[in-house]
Amino acid sequence: MKWISEKRLFQLHGWLGLNFGLLLFLICFAGTCAVFSHDIDWLIEPALRVEPPAGAERRPPAWDELYRSVAEAHPHASISYLAAPPDEHTAARAMIYYNARDLRWVFIDPYTYEVRGQSTMLNVASFFRIFHKQFYILSSDYWPHGRVFVCVFSFVLLFSAATGLLFYKKWWRSLWRLRFTHGRRVFWSDLHRMAGMWSLLFAVMFSVTGLWYLAAQIMEHMDVTYQPAWADVSKQSF
């Protein structure tokens, strides 16, 4: 006797998809955009784009020169973060703040150490990463951190993958079967199975990492873990 019937598995699989599929799609879509967010920022933010001089060799920037350039351009701001450029066509960055509500990114040419521009902290990268990580929900006395809500969907993704795999017999046939001449319903059903089978490994991987971050968030809330110390560059002398 089976512990659960195929009908129940199918119903559970459909119920999870209908009730949580849209939110799960938004989480995964935001995560996909976050992967390419720095490239999108590079395309839409002219100050991020630099052209290396002819014959220039890529080398680590001089941190003291970066610091001085930002300090001269923003003498009344505190510099809390410096970042080297990821490639030869991207500017170095500095995070500055005038007060708790006025934080900015400053972009510096790593070859001439000229300050090229600035932007607010809300760019494409931060928008999609924060949305993907926590839905812009901060912990309070009434609800937990948004990371808990996002990571709970790991169970949804894991159960969806498991119920679909248990329901469809001989699932390996769905890897290549896509029938075009049996009507629209058969076609969409085959496409659904094929997409599910080919993405099964990613679904399991996303579920495991989501459960890991859920456990980490719970332990952090219970003061089981600790945050590492960060160096405050605003107090450093160069």
Salt bridges, closest charged atoms under 4 A:
GLU6 OE2 - LYS2 NZ 3.36
GLU6 OE2 - LYS169 NZ 3.76
GLU51 OE1 - HIS89 ND1 4.00
ASP64 OD2 - ARG68 NH1 3.46
GLU65 OE2 - ARG68 NH1 3.91
ASP102 OD2 - ARG104 NH2 2.96
ASP190 OD2 - ARG179 NE 2.79
